[in-house]
Amino acid sequence: MDGRVYQPKNSMVSKYRCPNPRLSLIISSMILVTGATGFIGRTLIRQLSSLGHPVRVLIRPSPRTPRLPKGVSVEVAVVSLADTRGLRAALRDVDVVFQLASAENQGSRGDLLTADIQGTANLVEAAADAGVDRILYLSHIGAARASGYPAFKAKGIAEEHIRNGKVPYTIIRTSLVYGPEDHFTNNLSRLIRSSLGIFPIQSGGRTVVQPVWVEDLVTCMLWALDNKETLNKVYELGGSEFFTLQQIIETIMEVTHHRRLLVPLSPITLRAITVFLEGILPNFPISSFWLDYFAVNRTCAVDSMPRNFGLMPARFTYRLGYLIRKPWYQRAWDFLMKRTKALRPR
């Protein structure tokens, strides 16, 4: 992490020549990223940094060290989304805002009203006052104010705040996003490994999702900024394949070589067990919000990504190598070699 102050206007950064002409227009813009310590946020700021782009990240006040990617130069603004005065200061000289902040991954301990709904409303108002050129908001397929599921309802209301605001916007709704640091496939893999021979699954579950590779999603987010036709529009993005939860679990078991007997449970029973375990185990990897993701179909046209952004989505089954764990002795050897190399005199 780096505390350097960038000057997006008339700076050396604005003279950078991007090898990809589709991204050339955004190189001179100061970008603010909220939710930068999350899985998608970390991937996004890595790509922005690799382009030589000035990035400012919004970090909420916390006694913990923020989980930002190592070796990435960014400005850090420690501000809560509830602090409207602090938001105005953090948005100084900012041209583009990526609003990724959400309380979903905190499960029952998260406050969707404060983080997702009111936080987005505060950000939109502050961005209008600061003269921000565009807000790009990451939402869910299925987001709607009328939804009966808290996460989708919160995203739907947040979308309304953005559409009714004074700042041009682009809203990207996604199906489930996966990648090396996700809370989706990694948490499922952890649960499968820790289960004793059997694994509970929702009975009668024919709901389907379209997993999208995180690098594909971030690339589309960046390309959207270079296309004026994406202003004030909503896009839905998914992968090239449809899966039920059972098919996803079976695929993960096959990749990780941990076979379990799938035991069907009613949706009410499975949710009750999840809520109970989430309440007594602080780091339980599955939340009631997570179950909501599989409560309704979360799909879009298969050609949505190539049609709107000219990118062919990665296949889910080809990108799960990060779930394969090395044997304990190989991990111990790798750690020993790393420590030995670090102790060698230079």
C-alpha positions in Angstrom: 0.0 0.0 0.0 1.3 3.4 -0.9 0.3 6.9 0.3 1.4 8.8 -2.7 -0.9 11.6 -3.9 -1.6 11.5 -7.6 -2.7 14.5 -9.7 -5.1 13.2 -12.3 -5.4 16.5 -14.2 -2.4 17.4 -16.4 -0.2 14.8 -14.8 2.3 12.4 -16.2 -0.3 9.7 -15.8 -2.5 11.4 -18.4 0.3 11.0 -21.0 0.5 7.2 -20.5 -0.2 5.3 -23.7 -2.3 2.3 -23.0 -1.5 -0.8 -25.2 -5.2 -1.5 -25.4 -7.0 1.4 -27.2 -10.3 0.3 -25.6 -8.9 1.4 -22.2 -7.0 4.5 -23.3 -9.7 7.0 -22.4 -9.8 6.1 -18.7 -6.0 6.2 -18.1 -6.0 9.9 -17.1 -8.9 9.5 -14.7 -8.6 9.3 -10.9 -10.7 6.4 -9.8 -12.2 5.8 -6.4 -13.0 2.2 -5.5 -15.3 1.3 -2.6 -15.2 -2.3 -1.3 -11.6 -2.5 -2.4 -10.7 -5.1 0.3 -13.3 -7.5 -1.1 -12.7 -10.3 -3.6 -13.8 -8.4 -6.7 -12.3 -5.1 -5.4 -8.8 -6.5 -5.0 -9.0 -7.9 -8.5 -10.2 -4.6 -9.9 -7.4 -2.5 -8.3 -4.8 -5.0 -9.5 -5.9 -4.4 -13.1 -6.1 -0.7 -12.6 -2.7 -0.6 -11.1 -1.2 -2.7 -13.9 -2.5 0.0 -16.3 -0.7 2.7 -14.5 -3.9 4.3 -13.4 -4.2 6.5 -10.3 -6.4 4.7 -7.8 -7.9 5.8 -4.5 -9.6 3.3 -2.3 -12.2 3.9 0.3 -11.6 1.9 3.5 -14.1 2.0 6.4 -12.5 2.7 9.8 -11.4 -0.6 11.4 -8.7 -1.7 13.9 -7.7 -4.4 11.3 -5.2 -3.9 8.6 -7.0 -3.6 5.3 -6.6 -6.5 2.9 -5.3 -4.7 -0.1 -3.2 -6.5 -2.8 0.5 -6.4 -2.1 2.7 -4.3 -4.4 -0.1 -2.1 -5.6 0.3 1.7 -5.3 -2.9 3.3 -4.2 -4.1 6.3 -2.1 -6.2 5.3 0.9 -9.1 7.3 2.3 -10.3 5.9 5.7 -13.9 7.0 5.5 -17.3 5.4 6.3 -20.1 5.5 3.8 -22.1 7.0 6.6 -19.8 10.0 6.8 -21.1 12.4 4.2 -18.4 15.1 4.9 -15.6 12.5 4.7 -17.0 11.2 1.4 -16.9 14.7 -0.1 -13.2 15.0 0.9 -12.4 11.5 -0.5 -14.0 12.3 -3.8 -11.9 15.4 -4.5 -10.4 15.2 -8.0 -12.2 11.8 -8.6 -13.6 11.3 -12.1 -15.0 7.7 -11.8 -16.4 5.8 -8.8 -16.6 2.0 -8.7 -19.2 1.2 -6.0 -18.5 -2.4 -4.8 -19.1 -2.0 -1.1 -21.6 -4.4 0.5 -22.3 -6.0 3.8 -23.4 -9.3 2.2 -20.3 -11.3 3.1 -20.7 -10.4 6.7 -23.8 -12.6 6.9 -26.2 -12.0 9.8 -23.6 -9.5 11.2 -23.9 -7.3 8.2 -26.2 -4.3 7.9 -27.5 -4.0 4.4 -29.5 -0.9 5.2 -26.5 1.0 6.4 -23.9 -0.3 3.9 -25.7 -1.1 0.7 -28.7 1.2 0.7 -27.9 4.3 2.8 -24.2 4.1 2.0 -24.9 4.1 -1.8 -27.4 7.0 -1.4 -24.7 9.0 0.5 -22.1 8.2 -2.1 -24.4 9.3 -5.0 -25.1 12.6 -3.3 -21.4 13.3 -2.5 -20.4 12.3 -6.0 -22.8 14.8 -7.5 -21.5 17.5 -5.3 -17.9 16.6 -6.3 -18.6 16.6 -10.0 -17.9 12.9 -10.6 -18.3 11.9 -14.2 -19.6 8.4 -13.7 -20.5 5.8 -11.1 -20.2 2.1 -12.0 -22.3 0.0 -9.6 -22.0 -3.7 -9.2 -25.3 -5.4 -8.6 -27.0 -8.8 -8.8 -29.1 -10.4 -11.4 -32.5 -10.5 -9.7 -32.0 -7.2 -7.9 -35.4 -5.5 -7.3 -37.1 -3.4 -4.6 -40.0 -5.9 -4.5 -37.7 -8.9 -4.0 -38.4 -11.1 -1.0 -34.7 -11.8 -0.4 -32.8 -9.1 1.6 -29.6 -9.0 -0.6 -31.6 -8.6 -3.8 -34.0 -6.1 -2.3 -31.0 -4.0 -1.0 -29.3 -4.0 -4.4 -32.6 -3.0 -6.0 -33.1 0.0 -3.8 -29.4 1.0 -4.2 -29.9 0.9 -7.9 -32.8 3.2 -7.6 -30.7 5.7 -5.7 -28.1 5.6 -8.5 -30.7 5.9 -11.3 -32.4 8.8 -9.6 -29.2 10.6 -8.8 -27.5 13.4 -10.8 -24.3 11.4 -11.8 -24.2 9.4 -15.0 -24.0 5.7 -14.2 -23.5 2.2 -15.5 -25.0 -0.7 -13.5 -23.7 -4.2 -14.1 -25.7 -7.1 -12.6 -23.9 -10.4 -12.3 -24.7 -14.0 -11.6 -22.4 -15.7 -9.0 -18.8 -14.5 -9.4 -15.9 -17.0 -8.8 -12.2 -16.9 -8.6 -9.2 -17.7 -6.4 -10.3 -15.5 -3.4 -14.1 -15.8 -3.7 -16.6 -16.6 -1.0 -18.4 -19.0 -3.3 -16.4 -21.9 -4.5 -13.7 -21.6 -1.8 -16.3 -21.7 1.0 -18.1 -24.7 -0.6 -14.7 -26.5 -1.0 -14.0 -25.8 2.7 -17.3 -27.3 3.8 -16.9 -30.3 1.6 -13.4 -31.0 3.0 -14.6 -30.7 6.6 -17.8 -32.8 6.2 -17.7 -36.4 7.3 -18.7 -38.5 4.4 -22.0 -36.7 3.7 -23.0 -33.2 2.5 -26.4 -31.6 2.9 -28.1 -30.1 -0.2 -31.4 -28.5 -0.8 -34.0 -31.0 -2.0 -35.8 -30.3 -5.3 -33.4 -27.5 -6.1 -33.6 -26.8 -9.9 -32.6 -23.2 -9.6 -29.8 -22.4 -12.0 -27.0 -19.8 -12.0 -24.4 -18.7 -14.5 -21.0 -18.5 -12.7 -18.8 -15.7 -14.1 -15.0 -15.6 -13.9 -13.8 -12.6 -11.9 -11.2 -11.5 -14.4 -13.9 -11.5 -17.2 -16.2 -9.4 -15.0 -13.5 -6.8 -14.1 -12.4 -6.6 -17.8 -16.0 -5.8 -18.8 -16.2 -3.2 -16.0 -13.2 -1.4 -17.3 -14.2 -1.6 -20.9 -17.6 -0.1 -20.0 -15.8 3.1 -19.0 -14.4 3.6 -22.4 -17.7 3.2 -24.2 -20.1 6.2 -24.0 -22.9 3.9 -25.1 -22.8 2.3 -21.7 -23.9 5.5 -19.9 -27.1 5.3 -17.9 -27.6 1.7 -18.9 -28.0 -1.6 -17.0 -26.2 -4.8 -18.1 -26.6 -8.4 -17.0 -23.5 -10.6 -17.2 -23.1 -14.3 -16.7 -20.8 -17.1 -17.8 -21.3 -19.4 -20.8 -22.8 -22.3 -18.8 -25.8 -22.9 -16.6 -25.5 -24.9 -13.3 -27.7 -26.0 -10.5 -26.2 -25.9 -7.0 -25.9 -29.7 -7.0 -24.0 -29.6 -10.3 -21.6 -27.0 -8.8 -21.0 -29.1 -5.7 -20.4 -32.2 -7.8 -17.9 -30.3 -10.0 -16.0 -29.0 -7.0 -15.9 -32.5 -5.5 -14.5 -33.8 -8.7 -11.8 -31.1 -9.0 -10.7 -31.4 -5.4 -11.0 -35.2 -5.2 -13.2 -35.1 -2.1 -16.3 -37.2 -2.8 -19.3 -37.0 -0.4 -22.7 -38.5 -0.3 -25.2 -35.7 -1.0 -28.1 -35.7 1.4 -31.3 -33.7 0.4 -32.8 -31.5 3.0 -35.9 -29.3 2.7 -35.2 -25.6 2.1 -36.6 -24.7 5.5 -34.5 -27.2 7.3 -31.3 -26.2 5.4 -31.9 -22.5 6.1 -32.6 -23.2 9.8 -29.4 -25.2 10.2 -27.4 -22.5 8.4 -28.9 -19.7 10.6 -28.1 -21.7 13.7 -24.5 -22.5 12.7 -23.9 -18.9 11.5 -25.0 -17.7 14.9 -22.7 -19.9 17.0 -19.7 -20.1 14.7 -18.2 -16.7 13.9 -16.3 -17.9 10.8 -19.0 -20.2 9.4 -18.5 -20.0 5.6 -22.2 -20.1 4.6 -24.8 -17.4 5.4 -28.5 -17.0 4.9 -27.7 -14.4 2.2 -25.6 -17.1 0.4 -28.7 -19.4 0.3 -30.7 -16.6 -1.2 -28.3 -16.6 -4.2 -29.8 -20.1 -5.1 -33.4 -19.3 -4.3 -34.2 -17.8 -7.7 -32.8 -18.3 -11.2 -29.9 -15.9 -11.8 -29.3 -16.2 -15.5 -29.1 -13.9 -18.5 -28.6 -14.4 -22.3 -25.5 -16.6 -22.9 -24.2 -14.1 -25.4 -24.6 -11.1 -23.1 -20.9 -10.7 -22.5 -19.6 -11.2 -26.1 -22.5 -9.1 -27.5 -22.0 -6.1 -25.2 -18.3 -6.2 -24.5 -16.8 -8.5 -27.2 -15.4 -10.9 -24.6 -16.0 -14.7 -24.6 -16.6 -15.8 -21.0 -14.3 -18.4 -19.4 -15.8 -21.9 -18.8 -16.4 -22.6 -15.1 -14.9 -26.1 -15.1 -11.7 -24.9 -16.7 -10.9 -22.3 -14.0 -11.2 -24.2 -10.7 -7.5 -25.3 -10.4 -7.1 -22.8 -7.4 -9.2 -25.2 -5.3 -6.7 -28.0 -5.5 -4.8 -28.1 -2.3 -1.2 -29.3 -2.2 -0.3 -32.1 0.3 0.7 -30.9 3.7 4.3 -31.9 3.3 4.6 -30.0 0.0 3.1 -26.9 1.6 5.5 -27.2 4.5 8.4 -27.6 2.1 7.3 -24.6 0.1 7.0 -22.5 3.3 10.5 -23.6 4.4 12.1 -22.7 1.0 10.4 -19.3 1.1 11.7 -18.6 4.6 15.2 -19.8 3.7 15.2 -17.6 0.6 14.1 -14.6 2.6 16.9 -15.1 5.2 19.7 -15.2 2.6 21.9 -12.1 2.6 21.6 -10.0 -0.5 
